[in-house]
Amino acid sequence: MRQKRKSEQSPSERVVRNIQRKTRKQYGAEEKIRIVLDGLRGEDSIAELCRQEGISQGLY
């Protein structure tokens, strides 16, 4: 069985991929700074902060 290339995706796979791109949250510079400062403040754990913001700890 051969693997599909990106250009050989089924139409449904392309639709799902486009939805994921459009629904991905993009953070502005001010939001990024606020999130980092909230983490440095230490009121909540990093794990809790990431859950609240909807980001992975690795991204933080």
C-alpha positions in Angstrom: 0.0 0.0 0.0 1.5 3.3 -1.0 1.3 6.5 1.0 -0.7 9.5 -0.1 1.1 12.8 -0.8 -0.4 16.1 0.4 -1.6 16.8 -3.2 -3.5 13.5 -3.2 -5.7 14.2 -0.2 -9.4 13.3 -0.5 -11.8 16.3 -0.6 -13.0 15.6 2.9 -9.4 15.6 4.3 -8.8 19.0 2.6 -12.0 20.4 4.2 -11.0 19.2 7.7 -7.5 20.7 7.2 -8.9 24.1 6.1 -11.3 24.2 9.1 -8.4 23.4 11.5 -6.4 26.3 10.0 -9.2 28.8 10.2 -10.2 27.9 13.8 -6.6 28.0 15.2 -6.4 30.8 17.7 -3.8 33.5 16.9 -2.3 35.5 19.7 -1.2 39.0 19.3 1.9 40.4 21.0 0.0 41.9 23.9 -1.8 38.7 24.6 1.5 36.7 24.6 3.1 39.2 27.0 0.0 39.0 29.3 0.1 35.2 29.4 3.8 35.1 30.1 3.5 37.8 32.9 0.6 35.8 34.4 2.8 32.8 34.5 5.6 34.7 36.1 3.3 36.2 38.7 2.8 32.7 40.0 -0.8 33.0 41.2 -1.8 29.9 39.3 0.3 27.0 38.2 1.6 27.0 34.6 -0.6 23.9 33.9 -3.7 25.8 35.1 -2.8 28.9 33.2 -2.4 26.9 30.0 -5.7 25.2 30.5 -7.4 28.6 31.0 -5.8 30.0 27.8 -6.3 26.8 25.8 -2.6 26.3 25.0 -0.2 23.4 25.5 2.4 23.7 28.2 5.1 23.1 25.5 3.8 26.1 23.6 4.0 28.2 26.8 
